[in-house]
């Protein structure tokens, strides 16, 4: 593989990724390796879902952010917004040494240059939709490049790849490049030809004070799209509908026909699959099956279908690829069984994601009792969205709230806790308890019963509970 003419990357460069275990950074590292760069990295000692992939690719991260990394020659350092961002000690030292420094967001944007970029943004669904689009293009033999922030896409060997095809699929995150230092939304460094937006909702309250601020950020990203570009937008997202759009071509999709160009006309579940029918205003109708659950995945598949049609693929090829799609790690992932208890894990960490995932669980597993263990992610999100979280567990039979997983980018807030969230949820869902995280394995061992389905949820390390439960 070779980079575009204006690329900052050159085969043989020695590049170090500070915070390499993060899913976005790992995907980027794989792309850079494919480009012929020599990749090293550093991170904390904590276990991450990316460790096996890094190990497979021969990358062994340095377990701290010390200056030891500079003992070997380096040509470039790339940082993430976590672990201090621009204030990380390695980043500070690199700048003092005059070493080129760039953010993960800038690096992904640079890789997109010279290719037909497809950016997938939104609060919920961007990982799965990106994975579906990349899977379709790969199935069609288009040799796409992609950078997807997930531990693994089951249909693809790795979550990041740079290949010879003209398409580049990337998750597009609205969060800040470096909190407190560079407040640019990360997706503003991408210059795509197609933007998909799955949903707009208030998230990241440490960056955006309210929904209006969030809508402004997305509006700015949409406005950056070239006039000959395409917007593919979820018409069932009320806040997304409220955003004033430019003159670019726009296709709306959703769960119903009013005001949408494409919609999911029908979907029902049977024998571990969902059957989906999609219709268009041009009286087109297609039917296919999905092996991943939930109306949200039917919508994700529809968005992927629309993009793939725009890129010139035949409907039959698109539908074949979607029917083969098996999902991604930490996205309604069945991780095993514990006796007769089914074990699932999901990344849901926003109230809308929790509600949709549990709704899908109820439909997918009608004969099982749904037990959810939720690990809140960040003090700021838990505090600001407390009332929304409290009402998001409707479809669970039992709710267990554990301790807040604090982000490296924020300080502890004693005014909010897992126990406080549990008390708020209990006002709407009486079968709710708070259990400290170290006590979860023993608690579950004592309380789980035959034909329970256990769902761990959260953006932190709650996925590790399944292994701990098996050894409890």
ABEGO torsion letter per residue (X at the ends): XBBBAABABBBGBBBBBBGAABAAAAAAAAAAAAAGBBBBBBBBABBBAAAAAAAAAGBBBBBEABAAAAABBBABBBBBABGGEAABAAAAAAAAAGBBBBBAAAAAAAAABGBBBBBBBEBEGAAAAAAAAAAAAAAAGAGBBBBBBBABBAABABABBBBABABBBBBBBABBABBGABABBAAAABBBABBBBAEBBBBGAAABABAAAAAAAAAAAAAABBAABBBBBBAABAAAAABBBBABBBBBBBABABGBABBBABBBBBGGBBBBBBBBAAGBBBBBBBABBEAAAAAAAAAAAAAAAAAGBBAAAAAAAAAABAEBBGBGBBAEBBEABBBBBBABABAAAAAAAAAAAAAABAABBBBBBBBBBEAAAAAAAAAAAAAAAAABABBBBBBBBBBAABBBBAABBAAAAAAAAAAABABBBBBBAAAAAAAAAAABBBGBBBBBBEABAAAAAAAAAAAX
